Amino acid sequence: MNDESDPEYEDTMDWLGEDYDPEYFNANKINKRLKKLKFEKVKK
């Protein structure tokens, strides 16, 4: 995300949106959202 010369930089930033902040990380918020998702159990 730091290399503005990367050919995919502009598309990636458009996809992430204006509110994207690479310095922000909230594990509690992410865990709450993940708990709402239903995952299939993988059989070993």
Backbone bond lengths (Angstrom), bond angles and torsions (degrees), N, CA, C in turn:
res aa  C-N    CA-C-N  psi(-1)  N-CA   C-N-CA  omega(-1)  CA-C   N-CA-C  phi
1 M - - - 1.446 - - 1.530 112.12 -
2 N 1.294 116.85 -12.03 1.459 119.39 -176.88 1.514 113.61 -90.71
3 D 1.320 117.13 -15.55 1.462 120.56 -174.12 1.526 110.25 -96.95
4 E 1.320 115.74 95.31 1.462 120.21 -178.30 1.522 112.64 -67.00
5 S 1.338 117.75 -14.79 1.461 119.89 178.37 1.532 111.98 -84.72
6 D 1.337 116.91 -8.79 1.460 121.02 177.69 1.530 108.57 -62.58
7 P 1.330 118.24 132.62 1.469 120.71 -178.06 1.534 113.76 -59.87
8 E 1.314 118.32 -24.12 1.460 121.18 -178.83 1.531 112.95 -96.34
9 Y 1.319 117.01 -0.96 1.466 121.02 -175.29 1.535 112.26 -56.21
10 E 1.320 117.09 -53.32 1.467 120.42 -175.54 1.526 111.63 -62.83
11 D 1.330 117.09 -44.80 1.472 120.12 179.21 1.524 111.10 -62.50
12 T 1.330 116.35 -41.60 1.464 120.20 -179.79 1.518 110.94 -64.58
13 M 1.323 117.19 -43.33 1.457 120.21 179.73 1.526 111.12 -66.13
14 D 1.335 117.35 -36.42 1.465 120.54 175.36 1.523 110.47 -63.12
15 W 1.330 116.56 -41.41 1.460 121.78 -179.86 1.532 111.25 -66.18
16 L 1.332 116.73 -40.23 1.461 121.18 -178.76 1.525 112.07 -70.73
17 G 1.307 117.40 -32.07 1.452 121.69 178.53 1.518 113.34 91.99
18 E 1.329 115.14 167.83 1.460 121.86 -176.80 1.523 113.04 -65.18
19 D 1.315 117.44 -29.42 1.467 121.36 -175.72 1.521 113.26 -80.40
20 Y 1.324 118.03 -3.40 1.457 120.68 -177.44 1.522 110.99 -63.12
21 D 1.341 115.89 128.74 1.461 122.17 177.74 1.523 107.46 -133.20
22 P 1.340 118.00 104.69 1.463 120.35 -176.49 1.531 113.33 -65.44
23 E 1.314 118.06 -14.08 1.468 121.69 179.63 1.534 111.73 -87.39
24 Y 1.336 117.06 -14.24 1.460 121.05 -176.31 1.525 110.50 -91.38
25 F 1.309 116.27 129.35 1.460 121.25 175.76 1.521 107.78 -149.16
26 N 1.317 117.77 122.51 1.449 122.63 -179.37 1.530 107.77 -124.32
27 A 1.326 116.00 97.48 1.470 120.97 -176.54 1.519 111.76 -60.73
28 N 1.313 118.64 -38.47 1.468 120.69 -179.84 1.525 111.26 -63.14
29 K 1.305 116.49 -43.59 1.461 120.59 179.91 1.533 110.45 -64.50
30 I 1.312 116.59 -42.28 1.462 121.09 179.35 1.528 110.45 -64.90
31 N 1.321 117.44 -44.35 1.463 120.73 179.66 1.512 111.77 -62.19
32 K 1.326 118.35 -38.99 1.463 121.31 177.74 1.523 110.67 -62.45
33 R 1.332 116.31 -41.43 1.462 119.94 179.80 1.525 111.30 -69.03
34 L 1.330 116.95 -38.11 1.462 120.51 179.06 1.523 111.55 -65.62
35 K 1.326 117.52 -35.66 1.467 120.61 179.67 1.519 111.70 -63.79
36 K 1.315 117.19 -26.17 1.459 121.27 -179.96 1.530 112.01 -75.60
37 L 1.329 116.61 -20.04 1.456 120.85 -179.73 1.522 110.34 -82.15
38 K 1.293 116.08 148.99 1.454 120.49 177.63 1.515 108.64 -105.73
39 F 1.311 115.80 120.52 1.458 121.49 -179.30 1.521 109.26 -107.25
40 E 1.324 115.68 145.38 1.457 120.35 173.83 1.514 108.65 -83.40
41 K 1.317 115.64 138.75 1.460 119.38 177.84 1.517 109.30 -75.00
42 V 1.314 115.60 137.00 1.449 121.57 179.92 1.520 108.56 -94.44
43 K 1.330 116.04 124.98 1.455 120.18 178.70 1.508 109.25 -84.47
44 K 1.317 116.49 135.40 1.468 120.98 179.37 1.501 110.56 -92.85
